Amino acid sequence: MVSSSLEELSLTADVLIVGGGMAGTWAATSAAQAGAKVVLVDKGYCGTSGVTAAAGPGHWWVPPDPPGARDAAVANRVAAGLGLGEAEWMYRILDQTWRTLPTLARYYKFGVDDEGRVNHRAVRGPEYMRALRQQVLGHGVTVLDHSPVLELLARSDGSIGGARGLRRQDGGRSYRIEAGAVILAAGGTSFLSHLLGSHTNTGDGYLMAAEAGAEMSGMEFTAAYTIAPAHSTMTRSMAYSFATYYDAEGRELDLPFGPDQTIHLARALQRGPVYCSLHRLPDDIKARLHTISPNVPLVFDRWGIDPYRDRFEVTLHNDGTIRGIGGVRVFDTDGTTSVPGLFVAGDNASREKVAGAISGGGNVNSAWALSSGVFAGRAAARVARSAARRTERLQPLGRTGLRPGGRPQTLDVAAIRSSVRAEMHPFDKNLFRTGPGLAASSRILEDLWSEVADRGHAGTIALREAASLVATARWSVATAAVRNESRGLHRREDFPAQDPGLAARLLSGGLERIQVALDRPSAAARPGQLEAVP
């Protein structure tokens, strides 16, 4: 275990927020507005860490007027969700986003359109996250930056009563926070792909939730990929709506923009290098690109490339659960989990009910991060207020990467991380899945898990992150192996069609042994169709 000569920092709060991205900061504000004493801990620096700060997020923004606009938006989304979305959830996040986002005007200067109307929908990531930090501090929230959480703490009845972590910039000092309720908003994971801003997103929240007894949902939907210039992390994709693609011999490729473009592009990349030109980008967007997505032109400026004239090589980066939709199973929009006192928000929560079987994209994901944070903050504050204060010894729940089950050894953490990438990034393993391929990945991941669980010691942050990556990959592969069909983000080469019997969500869970089961069996589901994964 990590040790430090410094005395452990001990704090108490009504609500503890783990994660300082969009969902975590909105949750902290919401809980504080509900009268709770709130502590927010962030692995990095709240306001800059995570994927939002490097992005230009738009929100799913549909005002209530004209009547019928939301009905149409929800109906379209339900149809696109391929049977896994729920209209009621979509209406709730649309309304909450519309009510809440304008309240940030005290801290954020929203843009205006050509007719002088305020544009609440689209924001600039760096300024947005800076404003959210200012809003959090303005509501009296205590923020601990550079303070990753290592594990949750539980009361004797199994409810969650706090967390324990380390202060990176305080000599590795241990800290412990006791709280009436805990919200996990630690973000998803791209399995350490080169997705911009995702380097600290290692799936920590999923592992901590599972150790507390929570289940995952939708973990098979991790095959989201985003285009980027090769050898860069610049995964802002708006400009590629107008892209033209070429193979290495300069022949134009037939890759029309649409839902299947990623599939066709991935197959082209399997055949060889693919090059891109943005010469068809409309002039008005070219003129505004430095304002809309200021990070995008920086790559080309640095390389001395004119993307509107020159061709440049492109690639696809895996988005995992960041633009995918899997996460901790939630029972209602309040972010309630199966574990008392534990809530989830943003990418830590499954988005299937608002996105369906396809990626929510930037708009739905941003609206979900905002609204799920607001809902979870209120609910956690309510639970914390109603719970009688108890003085009891809290039990640490962390195991893998903290407390080995066998004789401890020094492990090669970098090799473990590379092994996870090798199973979760290649197109032929994660995008174009097959039963034999998933079985092979499962064997490798199970060996990795056993190694970390049995031998991992010292409780370093890096080892704990590696454990989270392996755990998340195991749930993803196990669930993908059970969904014997192709639906949305999940594609099986050996089962290319949809199976009406699988028009339902799949739950996964377990640490030593992974279990997969139907969440809500459909009328067409066949008895015994799903089995526990050995």
C-alpha positions in Angstrom: 0.0 0.0 0.0 1.1 3.6 -0.6 2.3 5.2 2.5 3.3 8.8 3.4 4.8 10.3 6.5 2.2 13.0 6.3 -0.9 12.6 8.5 -4.0 11.6 6.7 -6.3 14.4 5.7 -9.8 13.8 7.0 -12.9 15.6 5.8 -16.6 15.2 6.1 -19.3 16.3 3.7 -23.0 15.7 3.0 -22.2 14.8 -0.7 -18.9 13.7 -2.2 -18.4 14.1 -5.9 -15.7 12.0 -7.6 -14.8 13.7 -10.8 -14.6 17.4 -11.9 -15.7 17.3 -15.5 -19.0 18.5 -16.9 -21.2 16.0 -15.0 -19.3 16.3 -11.7 -19.4 20.1 -11.7 -23.1 20.3 -12.5 -23.7 17.7 -9.8 -21.7 19.7 -7.2 -23.6 22.9 -8.1 -26.9 21.1 -7.9 -26.2 19.4 -4.5 -24.9 22.7 -3.1 -28.0 24.6 -4.3 -30.0 21.9 -2.5 -28.3 22.9 0.8 -25.7 20.2 1.0 -22.1 20.6 2.1 -20.2 19.3 -0.9 -16.6 18.2 -1.5 -15.5 17.6 -5.1 -12.3 15.6 -5.8 -10.7 15.5 -9.2 -7.9 13.3 -10.5 -6.5 16.3 -12.4 -7.4 20.0 -12.1 -11.1 20.6 -12.1 -11.7 22.9 -15.1 -9.1 21.4 -17.4 -9.0 17.7 -17.0 -11.2 15.3 -19.1 -12.6 15.4 -22.6 -14.9 18.5 -22.3 -12.2 21.0 -21.6 -10.6 20.2 -25.0 -13.8 20.1 -26.9 -16.4 22.5 -28.3 -19.5 20.7 -26.9 -23.0 21.3 -28.3 -26.0 20.3 -26.3 -29.2 18.5 -27.3 -31.2 21.7 -27.3 -34.8 21.7 -28.2 -36.9 24.6 -26.7 -40.5 23.8 -25.8 -41.7 26.2 -28.5 -42.8 25.5 -31.1 -45.1 22.7 -29.7 -44.2 19.4 -31.3 -40.5 20.1 -31.8 -39.6 18.0 -28.8 -42.0 15.3 -29.8 -40.3 15.1 -33.2 -36.8 15.1 -31.7 -37.6 12.4 -29.3 -39.4 10.2 -31.8 -36.4 10.4 -34.1 -34.1 9.5 -31.3 -36.2 6.6 -30.2 -36.3 5.2 -33.8 -32.5 5.7 -34.1 -31.9 3.9 -30.8 -32.9 0.5 -32.2 -35.1 -0.5 -29.3 -32.9 0.5 -26.3 -33.9 4.2 -25.8 -36.8 5.4 -23.7 -38.8 8.5 -24.6 -39.5 9.5 -21.0 -35.8 9.8 -20.2 -35.2 11.8 -23.4 -37.9 14.3 -22.5 -36.5 14.8 -19.0 -33.0 15.6 -20.1 -34.2 17.9 -22.9 -36.2 19.9 -20.4 -33.5 19.9 -17.7 -30.9 21.1 -20.2 -33.1 23.8 -21.5 -33.9 25.0 -18.0 -30.4 24.8 -16.5 -27.8 25.8 -19.2 -28.9 29.4 -19.3 -28.3 29.7 -15.5 -24.5 29.6 -16.3 -24.7 33.1 -17.8 -23.3 34.7 -14.7 -20.0 32.8 -15.4 -20.1 32.2 -19.1 -20.7 34.6 -22.0 -22.9 32.7 -24.5 -22.5 33.6 -28.1 -25.2 35.1 -30.4 -26.3 34.1 -33.9 -26.5 36.3 -36.9 -29.9 37.6 -35.8 -28.7 38.5 -32.3 -30.3 35.6 -30.5 -28.4 34.0 -27.7 -26.9 30.6 -28.7 -27.1 28.4 -25.6 -26.6 25.1 -27.4 -23.0 25.4 -28.5 -20.2 26.3 -26.0 -16.4 26.5 -26.1 -15.0 23.7 -23.9 -12.1 25.6 -22.2 -14.3 28.6 -21.3 -17.2 26.3 -20.4 -15.2 24.3 -17.9 -13.6 27.4 -16.4 -17.1 28.8 -15.9 -18.3 25.6 -14.3 -15.3 25.6 -11.9 -16.1 29.2 -11.0 -19.8 28.3 -10.4 -18.8 25.4 -8.2 -16.5 27.6 -6.1 -19.2 30.3 -6.0 -21.5 27.9 -4.3 -19.1 27.1 -1.5 -18.0 23.7 -2.8 -14.6 22.4 -1.5 -12.5 21.3 -4.4 -9.5 19.0 -4.1 -7.5 19.1 -7.3 -4.9 16.4 -8.2 -6.5 14.0 -5.7 -7.4 10.7 -7.4 -9.8 8.4 -5.4 -8.4 4.9 -4.9 -11.5 3.3 -3.4 -14.9 3.7 -1.9 -15.7 3.3 1.8 -18.8 1.4 3.0 -20.9 1.3 6.1 -21.8 -2.0 7.8 -25.1 -2.1 6.0 -23.3 -1.9 2.6 -24.3 1.7 1.9 -21.5 4.0 0.7 -20.2 6.4 3.2 -17.2 8.0 1.6 -13.9 7.5 -0.3 -10.2 7.4 0.2 -7.5 8.7 -2.1 -4.2 10.4 -2.5 -3.1 14.1 -2.9 -0.6 14.1 -5.7 0.7 17.5 -5.0 0.8 17.2 -1.3 3.6 14.6 -1.0 1.2 11.7 -1.8 -0.7 12.4 1.3 -3.6 10.1 2.0 -7.0 11.6 2.4 -10.3 10.3 3.6 -13.7 11.8 3.1 -16.8 10.6 5.0 -20.1 11.6 3.3 -23.8 11.0 3.4 -23.8 10.1 -0.3 -21.3 9.7 -3.1 -21.7 10.6 -6.8 -19.3 8.9 -9.2 -18.7 11.2 -12.2 -15.2 10.1 -13.0 -15.8 9.8 -16.8 -15.7 6.9 -19.2 -12.6 5.4 -20.9 -11.3 5.1 -24.4 -8.8 2.5 -23.2 -6.0 5.0 -23.5 -6.5 5.7 -27.2 -5.3 9.0 -28.5 -8.7 10.6 -28.0 -8.1 14.3 -27.2 -8.3 14.9 -23.4 -9.0 11.3 -22.4 -5.6 10.3 -21.0 -6.8 10.4 -17.4 -10.0 8.5 -18.2 -9.2 5.0 -17.2 -12.6 3.6 -16.0 -11.9 4.1 -12.3 -15.6 4.8 -11.5 -16.7 1.6 -13.1 -14.4 -0.5 -11.0 -15.2 1.3 -7.8 -18.9 0.9 -8.5 -18.5 -2.8 -9.2 -16.5 -3.3 -6.0 -19.5 -1.8 -4.2 -21.8 -4.3 -5.9 -23.3 -2.2 -8.8 -23.9 -3.7 -12.2 -22.9 -2.4 -15.6 -25.3 -2.0 -18.6 -24.5 -1.6 -22.3 -20.8 -2.4 -22.1 -20.8 -4.0 -25.5 -21.4 -0.7 -27.1 -17.7 0.4 -27.0 -17.0 0.3 -30.7 -17.2 4.0 -31.3 -14.4 5.5 -33.3 -13.6 9.1 -34.3 -11.6 10.4 -37.2 -8.4 12.4 -36.6 -5.3 13.4 -38.6 -2.8 10.6 -38.3 -0.2 11.0 -35.6 -2.4 13.5 -33.7 -5.0 13.4 -30.9 -7.2 16.0 -32.6 -10.6 14.2 -32.6 -12.8 17.1 -33.3 -14.8 15.8 -36.3 -17.2 18.5 -37.4 -15.1 19.5 -40.4 -15.0 16.0 -41.8 -18.7 16.2 -42.7 -17.3 17.8 -45.9 -14.2 15.6 -46.3 -13.0 13.9 -49.5 -10.9 10.8 -49.1 -8.2 9.2 -51.2 -6.2 6.0 -51.1 -2.4 5.9 -51.3 -2.5 6.0 -55.1 -4.5 9.2 -55.0 -7.8 7.5 -56.1 -10.9 9.1 -54.6 -12.7 6.7 -52.2 -16.5 6.5 -52.1 -17.0 7.3 -48.4 -20.2 9.4 -48.2 -20.9 11.1 -44.9 -23.4 9.2 -42.9 -23.9 6.6 -40.1 -21.9 4.0 -42.0 -18.9 6.2 -42.9 -16.8 5.0 -40.0 -17.3 1.4 -41.0 -16.3 2.1 -44.6 -13.3 4.2 -43.5 -12.1 1.5 -41.1 -12.2 -1.1 -43.9 -10.3 1.3 -46.2 -7.7 1.8 -43.4 -7.3 -2.0 -43.1 -6.3 -2.0 -46.8 -3.7 0.9 -46.5 -3.2 4.6 -45.7 -6.2 6.9 -46.3 -5.7 10.6 -47.0 -8.2 13.4 -46.7 -8.9 16.9 -48.1 -11.2 19.5 -46.6 -11.4 21.6 -49.8 -15.3 21.2 -49.9 -15.7 22.9 -46.4 -17.9 25.9 -46.9 -16.2 29.3 -46.8 -18.3 30.5 -43.8 -17.2 27.5 -41.7 -13.6 27.9 -42.8 -13.7 31.5 -41.6 -15.2 30.5 -38.2 -13.3 27.3 -37.5 -10.7 29.0 -35.4 -13.5 30.3 -33.2 -15.8 27.2 -33.3 -13.0 24.6 -32.7 -9.8 26.5 -32.0 -7.8 23.3 -31.4 -8.4 21.9 -34.9 -6.4 24.4 -37.0 -3.4 24.1 -34.6 -2.4 20.7 -35.8 -2.3 21.9 -39.4 -0.6 25.1 -38.6 2.1 23.2 -36.7 2.6 20.8 -39.6 2.5 23.6 -42.3 -0.5 22.0 -44.0 -3.3 23.8 -45.6 -6.2 21.3 -45.0 -8.3 23.1 -47.6 -5.7 22.6 -50.3 -3.4 19.8 -49.2 -4.2 16.2 -48.5 -3.3 14.7 -45.1 -3.3 11.2 -43.7 -6.1 10.3 -41.3 -6.9 7.6 -38.8 -9.6 6.5 -36.4 -9.3 6.6 -32.6 -11.4 4.4 -30.3 -13.8 6.3 -28.1 -14.7 3.4 -25.8 -17.4 4.4 -23.3 -16.8 8.1 -23.9 -18.7 8.3 -27.1 -20.0 4.8 -26.6 -22.8 4.3 -24.2 -22.0 1.7 -21.6 -21.7 2.4 -17.9 -23.1 1.7 -14.4 -26.7 0.6 -14.5 -29.0 3.4 -13.3 -32.5 2.8 -12.1 -33.9 6.3 -12.8 -32.7 9.6 -14.1 -31.6 10.6 -10.5 -28.5 8.3 -11.1 -29.6 5.9 -8.5 -27.6 2.6 -8.5 -28.3 -0.7 -6.9 -26.0 0.4 -4.0 -27.5 2.6 -1.3 -25.8 5.9 -1.1 -24.1 5.6 -4.4 -25.1 7.7 -7.5 -23.6 8.0 -10.9 -23.6 10.8 -13.5 -22.2 11.5 -17.0 -20.1 8.9 -18.7 -20.0 6.8 -15.5 -23.7 6.1 -16.0 -25.1 4.0 -18.8 -26.6 6.2 -21.5 -28.6 3.5 -23.3 -32.0 5.0 -22.2 -31.2 8.4 -23.8 -29.0 7.3 -26.7 -30.3 3.9 -27.5 -27.8 1.5 -29.2 -25.9 4.2 -31.0 -23.5 6.9 -29.9 -25.2 9.9 -28.3 -22.7 12.1 -30.2 -21.7 15.4 -28.7 -25.2 16.8 -28.3 -26.9 14.0 -26.4 -23.8 13.2 -24.4 -23.4 16.8 -23.3 -27.1 17.1 -22.4 -26.9 13.9 -20.5 -23.8 15.0 -18.6 -25.5 18.2 -17.6 -28.9 16.8 -16.7 -27.7 13.6 -15.0 -25.3 15.7 -12.9 -28.2 18.0 -11.8 -30.5 15.1 -11.1 -27.9 13.1 -9.1 -26.8 16.2 -7.2 -30.3 16.9 -6.0 -31.0 13.2 -5.1 -27.7 12.7 -3.3 -28.3 15.9 -1.2 -31.8 14.6 -0.4 -30.4 11.2 0.7 -27.7 12.8 2.7 -30.1 15.1 4.6 -32.5 12.3 5.4 -29.8 9.9 6.6 -29.2 9.9 10.3 -25.6 10.7 11.1 -23.9 7.6 12.2 -20.5 7.1 13.7 -19.1 3.8 12.6 -15.9 2.5 11.1 -16.1 2.5 7.3 -14.8 -0.5 5.4 -12.5 0.0 2.4 -13.9 -1.7 -0.7 -10.9 -1.7 -3.1 -9.2 -5.0 -3.9 -7.5 -5.4 -7.3 -4.5 -3.2 -7.6 -4.6 -2.4 -3.9 -4.7 -5.6 -1.9 -3.4 -8.7 -3.6 -5.0 -12.1 -3.2 -1.7 -13.9 -3.4 2.0 -13.3 -3.0 2.7 -9.7 -4.3 5.1 -9.0 -7.0 6.1 -5.9 -8.9 4.1 -5.8 -12.1 4.9 -4.1 -15.5 2.0 -1.6 -15.5 3.0 -0.2 -18.9 2.8 -3.8 -20.4 -0.7 -4.3 -18.8 -2.0 -1.1 -20.3 -0.5 -2.0 -23.7 -2.2 -5.4 -23.5 -5.6 -3.8 -22.9 -5.1 -1.4 -25.9 -4.1 -4.4 -28.0 -7.5 -6.0 -27.4 -9.8 -2.9 -27.4 -8.4 -0.8 -30.2 -7.8 -2.9 -33.4 -10.7 -2.8 -35.9 -10.6 -6.6 -36.3 -11.1 -7.1 -32.6 -13.4 -4.4 -31.4 -15.2 -2.9 -34.5 -15.6 -6.0 -36.7 -16.2 -8.6 -33.9 -16.4 -12.4 -34.2 -17.1 -15.1 -31.6 -13.6 -16.6 -31.9 -11.9 -13.2 -31.7 -13.9 -12.2 -28.6 -13.0 -15.5 -27.0 -9.3 -14.9 -27.6 -9.5 -11.4 -26.2 -11.4 -12.8 -23.2 -8.6 -15.3 -22.4 -6.0 -12.6 -22.5 -8.0 -10.2 -20.4 -8.8 -12.9 -17.8 -5.1 -13.7 -17.5 -4.3 -10.0 -17.0 -7.0 -9.7 -14.4 -5.7 -12.7 -12.4 -2.2 -11.3 -12.5 -3.2 -7.9 -11.2 -5.7 -9.3 -8.6 -3.3 -11.9 -7.3 0.0 -10.2 -7.4 -0.6 -6.5 -7.7 0.5 -4.6 -4.7 1.7 -1.2 -3.5 -1.6 0.5 -4.4 0.0 2.9 -6.8 -2.4 5.1 -8.8 -1.0 3.7 -12.0 -1.6 0.1 -11.0 -5.1 0.9 -9.8 -5.8 2.6 -13.2 -4.5 -0.5 -14.9 -6.9 -2.6 -12.9 -9.8 -0.4 -13.9 -8.8 -0.6 -17.6 -8.7 -4.4 -17.5 -12.0 -4.7 -15.6 -13.8 -2.4 -18.1 -12.4 -4.3 -21.0 -13.5 -7.6 -19.5 -17.1 -6.4 -19.1 -17.1 -5.1 -22.7 -15.7 -8.2 -24.3 -17.9 -10.5 -22.2 -21.1 -8.6 -23.1 -20.1 -8.4 -26.8 -19.6 -12.2 -26.8 -23.2 -12.7 -25.6 -24.9 -10.3 -27.9 -25.0 -12.6 -31.0 -26.3 -9.9 -33.4 -25.4 -6.6 -34.8 -27.1 -3.6 -33.3 -25.9 0.0 -33.4 -22.4 0.4 -32.2 -22.1 -3.4 -31.7 -21.2 -5.3 -34.8 -20.7 -9.0 -35.2 -19.2 -10.2 -38.5 -20.6 -13.7 -37.7 -24.1 -12.3 -36.8 -24.6 -9.3 -39.2 -28.4 -9.0 -38.6 -30.5 -7.8 -35.7 -32.1 -10.4 -33.5 -35.6 -9.3 -32.3 -35.0 -11.4 -29.2 -32.1 -9.2 -28.2 -33.9 -5.9 -28.4 -33.1 -5.4 -24.8 -30.3 -4.1 -22.6 -27.6 -6.5 -21.3 -26.3 -6.2 -17.8 -22.8 -7.3 -16.8 -21.0 -7.5 -13.5 -18.8 -9.4 -11.2 -15.1 -9.2 -10.6 -13.7 -12.6 -10.2 -16.3 -14.1 -12.6 -18.2 -12.0 -15.2 -21.9 -12.5 -15.4 -24.1 -11.3 -18.3 -27.9 -11.3 -18.3 -30.9 -9.5 -19.9 -32.0 -6.4 -18.1 -35.5 -6.3 -19.4 -36.4 -9.4 -21.4 -38.3 -8.7 -24.5 -41.4 -10.7 -25.5 -39.3 -12.4 -28.2 -36.4 -13.3 -26.0 -35.9 -17.0 -25.8 -35.5 -18.7 -22.4 -31.9 -19.6 -21.6 -30.6 -17.5 -24.5 -28.2 -15.7 -22.3 -25.9 -17.4 -20.0 -23.2 -16.5 -17.5 -19.9 -16.1 -19.1 -17.4 -18.7 -17.8 
